[in-house]
């Protein structure tokens, strides 16, 4: 979906990616060199902290969805979101 983030694993020095994506329409992507970005964040700790908090929120939200999938006692209607491999649970089924 528009506005979703992917590739964040390299910012926390993970060597393995947990998802892949495929664009379903023409898409504009922003690519960053992770080492250069981390260097910038270290040089500007105020904005670096804001960035890392937002990254933590993104990871936390994905973790919450994973917990919902694991602990759901019913067969939830699930689908992959466009582009991130993230699992989406319909609220009616959860």
C-alpha positions in Angstrom: 0.0 0.0 0.0 1.0 3.6 -0.5 3.2 4.9 2.3 4.3 1.5 3.6 7.9 0.9 4.6 10.1 -2.0 3.7 13.8 -2.8 3.9 14.1 -1.5 7.5 15.9 -4.6 8.5 19.2 -3.2 7.3 18.8 -0.3 9.7 19.0 -2.7 12.7 21.8 -4.6 11.1 19.9 -7.7 10.2 21.5 -9.7 7.4 18.2 -11.5 6.5 15.1 -9.9 5.2 11.8 -11.1 6.7 9.6 -10.1 3.7 9.6 -9.3 0.1 7.4 -7.1 -2.1 6.1 -6.7 -5.6 4.8 -3.4 -6.9 1.3 -3.7 -8.6 1.6 -0.4 -10.3 4.2 2.2 -11.3 5.9 3.1 -8.0 8.4 5.7 -6.8 10.8 4.4 -4.2 13.3 6.1 -2.0 16.5 4.2 -1.5 19.0 5.0 1.3 22.5 3.7 2.1 21.9 2.4 5.6 25.4 3.3 6.9 25.1 6.8 5.6 21.6 7.2 7.1 22.7 5.9 10.4 25.7 8.3 10.4 23.3 11.2 9.8 21.0 10.0 12.6 24.0 9.8 15.0 25.1 13.3 14.0 21.6 14.7 14.7 20.5 12.8 17.9 17.3 14.8 18.3 15.9 13.8 14.9 17.7 10.5 15.1 15.7 9.6 18.2 12.4 10.6 16.4 13.4 8.4 13.5 14.2 5.4 15.6 11.0 5.8 17.6 9.0 5.8 14.4 10.9 2.7 13.3 10.2 1.0 16.6 6.5 1.8 16.2 6.5 0.3 12.7 8.1 -2.9 14.0 5.9 -3.0 17.1 2.7 -2.7 15.0 3.9 -5.6 12.9 4.6 -7.6 16.0 1.1 -6.9 17.4 -0.4 -8.2 14.1 1.7 -11.3 14.4 0.4 -11.9 17.9 -3.2 -11.5 16.8 -2.6 -14.1 14.1 -1.0 -16.6 16.5 -3.5 -16.2 19.3 -6.6 -16.1 17.2 -8.9 -19.0 18.0 -10.9 -18.6 14.9 -9.9 -19.0 11.2 -9.3 -15.4 10.4 -9.6 -14.0 6.9 -6.0 -13.1 6.0 -4.3 -11.6 3.1 -0.9 -10.3 2.3 -0.7 -6.5 2.0 0.5 -5.2 -1.3 4.3 -4.8 -1.1 5.4 -5.8 2.4 4.4 -9.4 2.9 2.7 -8.2 6.1 -0.4 -10.2 7.1 -3.6 -8.3 7.4 -6.4 -9.6 9.6 -10.0 -8.5 9.0 -11.5 -7.0 12.2 -14.7 -9.0 11.7 -12.8 -12.3 11.7 -10.5 -11.5 14.6 
